[in-house]
């Protein structure tokens, strides 16, 4: 379980062993758990207290007050709600200079998903060749909104997985799986309609959640962009469950019923495995792979689903 306490221990071990990454992407609330972990990571680098737990040394206090000379904080400005190219260039320029206190240099991007396109490209250059004793920390709730080239150069820490509660869409999706793969045009239409209903319900739930937490000054197009990014992340997670269910059935065709992703549905997995063949399930998995490729090309969602499950 990715609790902040467990992550801190792992990061401290990496620091002691000289294996700390140059860049981290914290997927969590930029005003909650994500921000708290970023602050704890910075304190871990600069705190001089030898005790097990610091109670507020001068270094940690300066980090809390955001006045440490070797820590640069970037976050969206009140008017544009974006992180500009100039801000990124100024921050990255500082980390190539000698540290004021001769140690680490840190750049923290809060709401990293709000980087302007050119700012993202400027950041990418630094991520490709980061200087020594430098750590870049990106905090975001919508990792999907960042350039894949940026995400691939960061070690991800997913705090959104802290909760043990299953996502609200999971039971509906599993109910769909338990009906089996569609075997006729009518079943295909019904299957896709139910899937679309689950996705639309999830999109509305995300919209309601974001409306409750949004900044009143935030531009509508930015809100829409964040909602779309969150929806794409959720849709991606849902599609992954299609793969894990078919993977379990594939194992079932081989007589293997251990190490299943959906062990709670073992009986249903066994039944569907008996009704399919190894080659048939492989064909379904290929269709799902094509589904992912088509969605990445932004083809009409309903059409993509209809073609995949026919």
Secondary structure as GFF3:
##gff-version 3
##sequence-region A 1 310
A	DSSP	alpha_helix	4	16	.	.	.	ID=ss1
A	DSSP	beta_strand	23	27	.	.	.	ID=ss2
A	DSSP	alpha_helix	33	46	.	.	.	ID=ss3
A	DSSP	alpha_helix	58	64	.	.	.	ID=ss4
A	DSSP	beta_strand	71	75	.	.	.	ID=ss5
A	DSSP	alpha_helix	85	95	.	.	.	ID=ss6
A	DSSP	beta_strand	105	110	.	.	.	ID=ss7
A	DSSP	three_ten_helix	112	114	.	.	.	ID=ss8
A	DSSP	alpha_helix	117	128	.	.	.	ID=ss9
A	DSSP	beta_strand	134	140	.	.	.	ID=ss10
A	DSSP	three_ten_helix	143	145	.	.	.	ID=ss11
A	DSSP	alpha_helix	148	151	.	.	.	ID=ss12
A	DSSP	beta_strand	155	158	.	.	.	ID=ss13
A	DSSP	three_ten_helix	159	161	.	.	.	ID=ss14
A	DSSP	alpha_helix	170	178	.	.	.	ID=ss15
A	DSSP	alpha_helix	185	213	.	.	.	ID=ss16
A	DSSP	alpha_helix	220	253	.	.	.	ID=ss17
A	DSSP	three_ten_helix	263	265	.	.	.	ID=ss18
A	DSSP	alpha_helix	266	274	.	.	.	ID=ss19
A	DSSP	alpha_helix	278	296	.	.	.	ID=ss20
A	DSSP	alpha_helix	301	308	.	.	.	ID=ss21
###
